[in-house]
Structures are given as C-alpha cells and as structure tokens.
Amino acid sequence: MATKKVTVTIPEDLLDEIRADAAERGLSSYVAEALRYKRDRDRLLELVDWLQEEHGPVSEDERAAALEELEDLDTEHERRRTTGGHHAGEAA
C-alpha cells in the first residue's frame, strides 16, 4: 500500500498517551487505524441521515427491538467464543 508522509499538529498530552498505547505497532499505524475508524463512522452517520430523510426517524419501539436483537447476537457470539463450537449446519 502506498503511503505519504504528512505533518499534523496534535496536543502534546494526547500525543504522549497515543505513543504509550501505540508502542508496539507504531504511531503511524495507530493514527492510520484511528483515521480509518473515524472515516467509517462518518460514512455510517451519513447513511443514518439519508435513511432518516427517506424513511423518517427511528421510533423508540424500533430502537428497543434493534438493541434487543444486538444483545441476542452478542450473547450468541459469546456462547460460541467460550464453547468454541458450532451447531451442525452453521457456518464456521
């Protein structure tokens, strides 16, 4: 992957914390990962805005149902992680 060197200004205290957290993988990798995360989040927020323009805001009932479904998925992922197994017919 091609890279390009840039100069950015970061508050000194934040830079100290980031350097401590990024020690093994390096500052450049840490910053690139953070920027990708931010870019992806911005794109998701744009999608949410567009969907709300097209279909209206999410109701409290819809939000509660979605959160319940996410909780069920988290529970299933945790079960699979701790047991290490899959049921017959499930993707590995």
Buried (B, 14 or more C-beta within 10 A) or exposed (E): EEEEEEEEEEEEEEEEEBEEEBEEEEBEEBBBEEEEEEEEEEEEEEEEEEEEEEEEEBEEEEEEEEEEEEEEEEEEEEEEEEEEEEEEEEEE
